[in-house]
Amino acid sequence: MLAYIKGSLAQILEQAVVVENNNIGFLINTSPATISRLPARGGEVQLFTYMQVREDGISLHGFLTQEEVRLFTLLISVSGIGPKVAAAILSTLSPQQIMIAIMSDDDAAFSKAPGVGKKTAQRISLELRDKIKTREAWAEEPGFVPSGHISAASSEKQDAMDALQALGYSRSESLRAVLETATEDMKTEQIIKQALKKLAR
């Protein structure tokens, strides 16, 4: 399986690119959102890939980060979600926004993506809720957060969220309040105070 492909951006299509590596051109399916973040034709590019093997052929899907690959894999594991819809969701929402939407049962967030109806959005939250840990949403930089590796700042945010829930706020309210107010250098007590101010508005 190909983990990533690095080479020259030889061609840009509507929903795919061709990356040349060692005189071989790899056709990689990708979203318009990803294409808009790539260098001009001829530039050096690295795309993390997911190889899909089906009865009618093999296709490659490319992403700029490992976290996008991981979420793409999770999304296509949902019944009724194919690569096209999963790519549309990743074009509409960032990896962190997707995780937050799943954990806070925010079906409306998924409905913003083309091809995602109300029932499909509900199915995404239902089927993926147990597969994503709350602490993973605290990652503020793109890239995969290895399981078991949680920064001190992430722990402070999690503790603050737990405290807000103990005060009677819902999981969704607590999660959003912490994300919108906390910075990396804040302690749990400071986060709680700022989040409570946010919730009181």
N, C-alpha and C positions, 0 to 999 in steps of 0.2 A: 504494500500500500504506500502511496506517495504522501508524505507528511507536508511537504511544501515544494514549490517550484520557483527557482530564482533564475532570472535571465533578462533578456531584452524584450521590451514590449513591442512586438512586431506588427500587431494589428488590433484595432479596436472596433468591435461590432456593436450591435444594439444592446445585447444582453450577454455578451461574451468577449473574451480577448484571446489573442494568440501570443503566448510567451515562448520565445526561442531560447533553447538551451542546448548547447553542443550540436548545433545544426538540425535540431528537431523542434518543430513547432507544436506546442501543446495547446489545444483548444480548451479553454477553461470557461465554463458558464459562471457568470457573476452578475450582480445587480447594477442598475444604472447608478445607484448611490455609491457603490464601490468604485465603479469606473470613473466617477467624477473626482475621486480622491487619488487617482493614479497619475503618474507623470505623463508627459507627452510621449507620443509614439517614438520608439527608439531608446527611451530611457530605461534604466535598470529598475526591475520590480521583483518583489518577492510576495507570492501568494500562498497562504496556507490552504491546503486542499482537502476535500472530501471526495472519495471515489465511490460513485454509485454504480452497482452492478445489478442489471436487470436482465430479463430474458431477451429483451429486444436490443440490448447494447450496454456499453459502459460509458459513463460520462464523468467529467471532473467539474467540481464546483469550487470556486476560489474565494478567499476572504483575506482581509488585511491582518486579522488577529486570530490567535488560537481560540480565544473566547467566543468569537463569532462562529467558528467551526463547531465548537461544543454546543452552542445554542441551536445552530442549524440542525445538528444531529438529534438533539432533543425534540425540536419542533416536528421534524419529519417522522418521529416515532409516534406522534399523536395520530390516531385514526382519522383519515380524511385529509391530512396535511401532506402535500407533496412538495418537491423542491421549489417550484415556482411560488407557491404561497409562503413557504418558509423564508425565501429570499425577499419577498415583499414585506414581510413582518420585520426582517432585519434592516430593510431600507427605511422603514417608518420609525422604528424604535431602536435605541441603543441597547447593547447587551444588558446594561444595568437597569434600564427602563423595563425591559422584558422580564427580568427577575423580580423587580418590584411589582409589576402588574400581576404576575403569577401569585406572589405571596400575599398580595392585598386583595386578591379576587377582583381586579379591575378589568372586567371583560371589555369595557368600552375602549380601553387603550388598544386592544388587539383589533377591534372593529374598525379602527382608523386605516388599517392596511387593506389595500385592494384585494378583493377575493375572500375576505374574512367576514362572515356573517355573525349574527348574534350567537347561534348555536355552536358554531365552530369556535368562537372566542371562549365560550363557556367550557367547551371540551378541552381547550388548551390549558386553562387554569386547573381544571379538575384532574387531568391526567399527569400534569407536570408538578403539581404542588409539592408532592412528597419527594420529588427528585432534586429540588433546589433548596439548599439550606439558607436560612435567613442571613447568616453571617456573610455569605458570598456576595450579597448585595452591597456590602460596605466597600468593595473594591472600587476606588475612584479612578484608577488609571486603567486603560485598556490592556487586556492580556489575561491569561488564565491564572486563577488563584488556586494553587494546589490544595487539595483537601488536607486539613489539619494545620495549615499554615495561616494563622490569623494574627495580624499585627496588633500592637497595643492599642492603637487608635480604633481599630475595628472592635476590640473588646469593650472600649469605653462607650462606643455608640450602641453596641448590643445591650450593655448594662442600662444605659439611659432608656432604650426602648422598652426593656423589661419593666423598668420603674414606672414609666408612663402607663403601661398596660395595667400595672398593679393599682394605679390611681383611677382606673376605670375607662381609659381611652381605648378605642379599638386598635387592633393590630395595624390596620391600614392608616389610621390617624397618627399613631405613634411612629410608624415607619417613615411616613412623609415628613412629619414635623422634624424628626432627627436629621433626615437627609437634607432638608432645606436650611437647617441652622448650624449643624456641627461642622467644625473644621478639624484638621488633623491634630492641632496642638491643644484642643479643648479636653478638659477632664469631664468625667461623668456628671458631676454636680453642675458644671457650667452648661453642659449640653441640655440637661433637664430644665434648667432655668430659662434658657433661650427657647427651648421647644414649648414650654408652658406659655410663654409670651406669644408665641406663634399661634398656639391653639386657642388662646383667649381672644384673638382678633375676630 
